[in-house]
Amino acid sequence: MSTAVVIEAPGEHRLTEHTPRQPGPGEALVRVHAVGICGSDREVYQGNRPEGYVRYPLVPGHEWSGSVEAVGAGVPESLVGRKVVGEGFRNCQVCDRCHAGETTLCSDGYEETGFTQPGAMAATLTLPARLLHVLPEDADLTAAALLEPAACIAAAAIKAHALPGERVAVVGTGTLGMFAVQFLKAGSPSELLVVGTRNDREALSRRFGATDFRTRDQELPDDFDVVIETAGSASAAQTAASLLRRGGRLVLTGIPAPGADGLDPTDLVVRQLEVHTVFGAPPDAWSHTVRVFGAGLLDPLPLVTHELPLADFSEAIELVGSGDPKVGKVLLRP
């Protein structure tokens, strides 16, 4: 019997029998290989995700990889058997923002796999085929399950527009931070600084290409060209801005709790800082991620510390929230 995880309401979940939903016109049925657990999945389970950004009862799971088993009318048969990942945002494709490729800004409202639509913590997932990105035939599907967070960082890297030889920095040493290091390293920076709170992330940061590692309580420079912030802590945006030279470029991806220390508008104006933000990944960032992954420039596997069966959802969600430095990315295997 194939199963799925269903979160009935905050703090309540059950394992249920899963029946694949055959794909309708424009859809594809994917056999799920692995699904990652993100902090936002824990929010869904605990009930503190913002109103309008979750709909119960729900099969969670928005970070996933798999293989196409069947396609509906109007979808190329050549997709069947291919390894794939997929975008989460269920954009309308009709509004101005969608036509501009800014699908995460769709003006038809928010719909996302694993939050308001059935997610991948099940044996199969049926979704619009236009959201799929095809992987190379020899792709490692376990590694590919991490390409959703990588795509969010690809969006940040595109906005940062770091040029070869520039001095770049990353604030935050979680999954997103380690992907930011890899994307920035691929652009040949002259220096790549990582700023975090945990010394135990220094070795991994340097493995991925960091030339310097510091904790926030150490003396920090103030002359970097580009900083990508991934921490989402209350003071992370301020720390990130402080690293920049005048006219430097800042990309914020972390979402702190309400009441975080904001950026000082006087500082932004006087130093003429360029500030960008990222929430989710539009199609161009996904395509870029799959290309970079296929070229061997992204190595997600060292970030995975736990792989558990779907039935161990309770244990997995506890691991993600444990704060244990030995817990990195947790994957579930249907």
Long-range contacts (C-beta under 8 A, 24 or more apart in sequence): 2-122, 2-123, 2-124, 2-334, 3-122, 3-123, 3-310, 3-311, 3-334, 4-59, 4-121, 4-122, 4-123, 4-310, 5-59, 5-60, 5-61, 5-121, 5-122, 5-310, 5-313, 5-332, 6-57, 6-58, 6-59, 7-44, 7-45, 7-56, 7-57, 7-58, 7-59, 7-60, 8-56, 8-57, 9-47, 9-56, 9-57, 10-45, 10-46, 10-47, 10-48, 10-56, 11-45, 11-46, 11-47, 13-45, 13-313, 13-314, 15-310, 15-311, 15-313, 18-122, 18-123, 18-124, 20-69, 20-123, 20-124, 20-126, 21-124, 21-126, 22-70, 22-72, 22-126, 23-70, 23-71, 23-72, 23-75, 23-126, 23-129, 24-72, 24-73, 25-72, 25-73, 25-74, 26-72, 26-73, 26-74, 26-75, 26-128, 26-129, 26-130, 27-71, 27-72, 27-75, 27-126, 27-127, 27-128, 27-129, 28-68, 28-70, 28-71, 28-72, 28-75, 28-79, 28-84, 28-126, 28-127, 28-128, 28-129, 28-132, 29-68, 29-69, 29-70, 29-71, 29-124, 29-125, 29-126, 30-64, 30-66, 30-67, 30-68, 30-69, 30-84, 30-86, 30-124, 30-125, 30-126, 30-127, 30-132, 31-66, 31-67, 31-68, 31-69, 31-123, 31-124, 32-61, 32-64, 32-65, 32-66, 32-120, 32-122, 32-123, 32-124, 32-125, 32-334, 33-64, 33-65, 33-66, 33-67, 33-141, 33-142, 33-144, 33-145, 33-333, 33-334, 34-64, 34-65, 34-141, 34-142, 34-145, 34-307, 34-331, 34-332, 34-333, 35-61, 35-63, 35-64, 35-119, 35-120, 35-121, 35-145, 35-331, 35-332, 35-334, 36-63, 36-64, 36-145, 36-146, 36-148, 36-149, 36-329, 36-330, 36-331, 36-332, 37-63, 37-316, 37-317, 37-320, 37-329, 37-330, 37-331, 37-332, 38-62, 38-63, 38-149, 38-320, 39-320, 40-115, 41-114, 41-317, 41-320, 42-317, 42-320, 42-321, 44-114, 44-115, 45-317, 49-115, 52-110, 53-110, 53-112, 53-115, 53-116, 54-115, 54-116, 55-115, 55-116, 58-114, 58-115, 58-116, 58-118, 58-119, 59-114, 59-118, 59-119, 59-120, 59-121, 59-122, 60-114, 60-115, 60-119, 60-121, 61-113, 61-114, 61-119, 61-120, 61-121, 61-122, 61-125, 61-332, 62-88, 62-112, 62-113, 62-114, 62-115, 62-119, 62-120, 62-148, 63-120, 63-145, 63-146, 63-147, 63-148, 63-149, 64-119, 64-120, 64-125, 64-145, 64-148, 65-135, 65-141, 65-142, 65-144, 65-145, 65-147, 66-120, 66-124, 66-125, 66-141, 67-141, 68-132, 69-124, 71-129, 72-129, 75-129, 79-129, 79-132, 79-134, 82-134, 82-135, 83-134, 83-135, 83-136, 83-137, 83-139, 83-141, 83-144, 84-132, 84-133, 84-134, 84-135, 85-132, 85-133, 85-135, 85-144, 85-145, 85-147, 85-148, 85-286, 85-290, 86-113, 86-125, 86-127, 86-131, 86-132, 86-133, 87-131, 87-133, 87-151, 87-281, 87-283, 87-286, 88-112, 88-113, 88-114, 88-115, 88-131, 88-148, 88-280, 89-280, 90-116, 90-117, 90-128, 90-131, 93-130, 101-282, 101-283, 101-284, 102-282, 103-282, 103-283, 104-279, 104-280, 104-281, 104-282, 112-280, 121-310, 121-313, 121-332, 121-334, 122-310, 122-334, 123-334, 133-286, 133-287, 133-289, 133-290, 134-290, 135-290, 135-293, 135-294, 136-294, 139-293, 139-294, 140-301, 142-301, 142-304, 142-307, 142-331, 143-293, 143-299, 143-300, 143-301, 143-304, 144-293, 144-300, 145-300, 145-331, 146-175, 146-179, 146-300, 146-303, 146-304, 146-329, 147-286, 147-289, 147-290, 147-293, 147-300, 148-281, 149-175, 149-176, 149-179, 150-179, 150-183, 150-289, 150-293, 150-298, 150-300, 151-281, 151-285, 151-286, 151-288, 151-289, 152-176, 152-253, 152-278, 152-280, 152-281, 152-285, 153-179, 153-180, 153-183, 153-228, 153-230, 153-253, 154-183, 154-281, 154-285, 154-286, 154-288, 154-289, 154-292, 155-278, 155-280, 155-281, 155-282, 155-285, 156-180, 156-183, 156-228, 156-230, 156-251, 156-253, 156-276, 156-278, 157-183, 157-184, 157-187, 157-228, 157-251, 157-288, 158-284, 158-285, 158-288, 159-251, 159-276, 159-278, 160-184, 160-226, 160-228, 160-249, 160-251, 160-276, 161-226, 161-249, 162-187, 162-189, 162-225, 162-226, 162-249, 163-187, 163-225, 164-188, 164-189, 165-189, 165-190, 166-190, 166-225, 166-226, 167-191, 167-193, 167-223, 167-224, 167-225, 167-226, 168-192, 168-193, 168-224, 168-225, 168-226, 168-227, 168-228, 169-193, 169-194, 169-195, 169-224, 169-226, 169-227, 169-228, 169-240, 169-243, 170-194, 170-195, 170-210, 170-227, 170-228, 170-229, 170-230, 171-195, 171-196, 171-227, 171-228, 171-229, 171-230, 171-231, 171-236, 171-239, 171-240, 171-243, 172-196, 172-229, 172-230, 172-231, 172-232, 172-233, 172-236, 172-254, 173-197, 173-198, 173-201, 173-204, 173-205, 173-231, 174-230, 174-231, 175-303, 175-328, 175-329, 176-230, 176-253, 176-254, 177-201, 177-205, 177-230, 177-231, 178-204, 178-205, 178-208, 178-303, 179-298, 179-300, 180-228, 180-230, 181-205, 181-208, 181-209, 181-210, 182-208, 182-209, 182-297, 182-298, 182-299, 183-292, 183-298, 184-209, 184-226, 184-228, 185-209, 185-210, 186-292, 186-297, 191-224, 193-221, 193-224, 193-243, 195-220, 195-239, 195-243, 196-231, 197-231, 197-233, 198-325, 200-325, 204-302, 207-302, 208-299, 224-248, 225-249, 226-250, 226-251, 227-251, 228-253, 229-253, 229-254, 230-254, 232-256, 233-260, 234-259, 234-260, 234-261, 235-260, 235-261, 237-261, 237-262, 237-263, 238-262, 238-263, 238-264, 241-267, 241-268, 241-273, 244-271, 244-273, 246-271, 246-272, 246-273, 247-271, 247-272, 247-273, 247-274, 248-273, 248-274, 249-273, 249-274, 249-276, 250-274, 250-275, 250-276, 251-275, 251-276, 251-277, 251-278, 252-276, 252-277, 252-278, 253-277, 253-278, 253-279, 255-279, 300-329, 303-328, 303-329, 304-328, 304-329, 304-330, 304-331, 305-329, 305-330, 306-330, 306-331, 307-331, 307-332, 307-333, 308-332, 308-333, 309-333, 310-334
